[in-house]
Amino acid sequence: MSGENWVLFAPMRAEAHALRRGLPPGAPLRRTGRGPARATRVAAGHRDTAALAVAGIAGGLVPTLRTGDVVVATEVRRAGVLGGAPVACPAAPMIAAALRRRGLTVHLGPVVTSRRIVAGADRARLAGTGAIAVDTESAALLAGAAGRPVACVRVIADVPPHPLYRPATLGRVIAALRVLPRLGPALVEWAAATTARQVVLAAPRSFCAGVERAISVVEQALDRHGPPVYVRKQIVHNLHVIADLQRRGAVFVDELAEIPDGATTVFSAHGVAPAVRQAAADRGLPVIDATCPLVTKVHSEARRFAGRGNTVLFIGHAGHEETEGTLGEAPGRIALVESVRDAERVEVVDPDRVSYLVQTTLAVDEVAEVLDVLRRRFPALTGPGSDDICYATTNRQAALREVAAVADVVLVLGSANSSNSRRLVEVTERGGTPAHLVDDVGQVDLRWLAGVRTVGVTAGASAPPWLVDQTVAALAGLGADAVREHTTRTEDVHFTLPKEIRTP
C-alpha cells in the first residue's frame, strides 16, 4: 500500500525511533504522544486513512507474559471512565503468524487502554476483565476506525508480579524497545494485504455425511460408555476435530496392540482391512465401526471383483488408511496404481479379467487420466456400477473450480493429511489459481494476500465449519466487506449410525 493509504501510530519518541529501524524508507509512521488525549487529536486527522495500526510497548496483565513477548490485540477496549465500545481486530491471527515466523513469542488477546499507567491492584482489576495487556493510547487511536482494517501490536515491558515503580523497570522497557524493530516487516505485510474486498465461499464445503457420522460415533460412544474410548487411527483427518475429541476423552492409537483388553474400540471413517477386524475379534474387543458407508462400498466391490478371479487395480495413494484397508480385502489380487506412470507399467495375470476401483477422496480429473491409460492397455477393464469417488469430494471440487475462476487466490481449510483437502488445492492450481492448504486462519500467510481483491474460501470434507467462519471474519478484518456464497449443489445425504450406538 502507498503511504497515504495506511498509517502506523507510535506513541512515544523512543517507540517511533525503534519501529522506524524495522520499516522500509517512506513507511507512514506517525508519532502521537503519550496518553488518550493526544492520541484522540492525532486520530482525528486520519479519518480518511484506509487502514490504521498502532505499535509500541505495553504493560503485561497476566503472569504468563514475559518481557519482550508480543501481544497482538484481538480487540482493543477502553478502561473505566473512558467508556466506548471495544474495537475488534479480526485479522490478529494472521498478524500473529507473521510475527511468529520471525521468531517472536506472540500472544493473542484483548488489550485495554487506560487514562494512566496502572500498577498493583489496578493491574489485577484489569486482568480480571480478561485483558492481557494495557496501554494508554490504542483505543483512542482506533476508536474511529468505523470498519476500516485495524491492527494493534504491543511488546511487553513490565509484567506482574514485579513492582512497576522500581529501577529494574527501566531495563525491561529497554528490552522491549529492542524488540520493536522486528514488528515492522509483519505490519508492512498486513498493510499490503488490506486490499481484499470480496470473499467467495464455495458450497458445498466442510463436513460431509460420512465425517459427521464418524464424529457422532465417537461422541455417542463417549456418552454411552464414558471415557476413555479408543479409536484406531484418526477418526477423520483433521487436527481440530482430533483435539476436540481428545479433550472429551477419546484416545487415538495406531495399532490395536495399544488398546487395553475390554476397552471400547472405534474403527475410523477410512476403514480397516479384514485382518484388523479379525485381530479385534480374537481379543474380544467391543468394536464400533465408523467406516464411511462409501468406503464400505469400495471394500465390498474389491471382494466381489477378486471373487470373480479378476485382478483389481486400485487407483489411490500409498499409505492412506483407505488404501491400506482396501488392499487388505484381497491380498495378492489387488495392485495399487498411484499415477499415470504406474498405469503404464502395471502388469496383470489375465488382461481379459481386470477391474478397477478408486479411492473415494481423489480428484476426478486425476483419476480420469489414469483410467484413460488403463482402458487403453486393458480394453476388457471393468469398474464399479457407480463412481467410487465420494459425492462430497466431487461436489467440493466442482464448486471450487467455479470459485477459483473468479478468485485471485484460494484458501482451503483442512489438515495436511486430509486427502480430499489436498485434492482441492491441486484442482485449483491445475486451473491456474494459487491455492493454499491451512489448518486454520492462524496459518494464513499475509504475503499470499498482498494486492489481492477476491479471495476464494472452501473447506475439506473433514474440516469443521467454524474454521470457515473464523477465516471469513479475519478476511473482513483486512477490508473484505462483501461475502458471497457460490453454490453448485445442495447436499442432503445422511448416513445412519452403527447399531451398537443407535438409539432404539
Secondary structure, DSSP 8 states (H G I E B T S, - for coil): --GGGEEEEESSHHHHHHHHTTS-TT--EEE--SSHHHHHHHHHTTTT-SEEEEEEEEEE-STT--TT-EEEEEEEEE-GGG----EE-TTHHHHHHHHHTTT--EEEEEEEE-SS---HHHHHHHHTTT--EEESSHHHHHTT-TTS-EEEEEEE---TTS-SSSTHHHHHHHHHHHHGGGGHHHHHHHHHTTT--EEEEEES-S--HHHHHHHHHHHHHHHHH-S-EEEES-SSS-HHHHHHHHHHTEEEESSGGGS-TT--EEE-TT---HHHHHHHHHHT--EEE---HHHHHHHHHHHHHHHTT-EEEEES-TT-HHHHHHHTTSTTTEEEE-SHHHHHH---S-TTSEEEEE-TTS-HHHHHHHHHHHHHH-TT-B--SS--S-HHHHHHHHHHHHHHTT-SEEEEES-TT-HHHHHHHHHHHHTT--EEEESSGGG--GGGGTT--EEEEEE-TTS-HHHHHHHHHHHHTTT--EEEEEES----------TTT---
